Amino acid sequence: MQSQEMIDLCKKHTLWSWSASDKVSPLPIARAEGIYLYSPEGQRIIDFNSQLMSVNIGHRHPKVLEAMKKQMDSLLYSFPGSATEVRARVSKKLAELVPGDINTFFFTLGGAEANENAIKAARQFTGRHKILSRYRSYHGATNATMQLTGDPRRWANEPGTPGFIRVMDPRPYDYSFGSTPEEQTKNNLQYLEEVITYEGPHTIAAMFIETVTGTNGILPPPPGYLQGLRALLDKYGILLVCDEVMCGWGRTGKLFAFEHGDIVPDIVTMAKGLTSSYIPLGAMGVRDEIADHFRENVFWGGLTYNAHALALATAEAVIDVLLGEGMVENAVRMGAVMRKEMDRLQAKHPSVREGRQIGLFGMIDVQKNSQGESIAPYNGSHPAMLKLGQFFRDEGLFTFIRWGSFMCNPPLCITEEQLLEAFAIVDRGLEITDEAFEG
Ligand SMILES: Cc1ncc(COP(=O)(O)O)c(C=O)c1O
């Protein structure tokens, strides 16, 4: 099929995530390889967002394709109550790789289900029901994870189930918690302790955080935040759940982002990079104390596709490639190149407010004036950002534009030459937003 026929049929017969069908303008993709996507007509497109910040090892790695084919020859799927060799191997491997005493895993289809099951596990383990999360967050689109989520995708899905409390997190350009990052950490945690007191610590099972906030800003936690949060939650017996669905599996330059803060959460959730999205798979990992609880007590959660054999074989091969080919280290090296490029663009383009990155997890904020006002309001858009999006598409760069910002999240296998090629397109595109800059 050619692009237009694909687009027309897809638009006619499918619904689209977070969109009105008549408003979508889908990107036609015929195939993909490494960091590139290809349209049916052969246009080469740099994948500057790893699709949904998820194809961490790049597209169609031959070693993974081989492992998937091999698994197909023996077992694709068996019921969740079965023991399989691949389930044994992958859970053992995860126990070795995930830091601390997180040694036990529950496999799901994706990130939302991993968080759903983390909510269940936290409630069943603590006997408490309330859950804390932060406004600048996305945790999934199921009913409960929508209520965990702070961003506007929640609004149309309210009211949800009771018991979800959202709090502020330290965020860029906001000095209400203090003028230095250290002060912000201290004051934010003091505010959080007040919320915990008013809610009743004995009613709160867990707090969920995206260790590095993803869609809502690529926000690494300020210094001391993770350690301070860990200590505060420990004080009240509240579990810490790190949602590493987006920031895990090497994206930030460490295998898991919580390693940057030298802490171990009680529960970690993951998906996306776990299989590089070659096939759907998520997981919830729990510390030994929680796992021990469920040795005696029923874990009240289950899924038809729990521990799917083909998905696990894919994860195993993806992890081998990620580690074997040094892609986490590459994220650190290329992260430094991204840093330089972001600084260069900020110095050159008046419309660039800031570029943030940790590893290959990056975002550029666009401003409309020298007071630093975002070019687009919260949950809004601006014609220059739409034009920028079209420019990227025409120039063969795929990324996400969100409100007044855009994403810089290439696959972790990207080379310096490829990264510079992508930033050269970004550089030219920013002339569009410079024209809208009001001075
Ligand atoms: C941090 C985070 N948590 C959870 C999810 C939900 O994952 P899924 O879409 O696989 O259900 C996402 C998806 O973007 C995410 O970014």
The ligand as an ORCA input file, in Angstrom:
! r2SCAN-3c Opt
* xyz 0 1
  C       6.154      6.614     32.990
  C       5.096      5.774     32.322
  N       4.380      4.922     33.058
  C       3.440      4.137     32.500
  C       3.156      4.213     31.159
  C       2.084      3.342     30.569
  O       2.639      2.328     29.815
  P       1.766      1.553     28.711
  O       1.372      2.544     27.692
  O       2.697      0.466     28.237
  O       0.584      0.985     29.430
  C       3.876      5.086     30.353
  C       3.593      5.188     28.913
  O       3.953      6.111     28.237
  C       4.868      5.902     30.951
  O       5.578      6.786     30.233
*
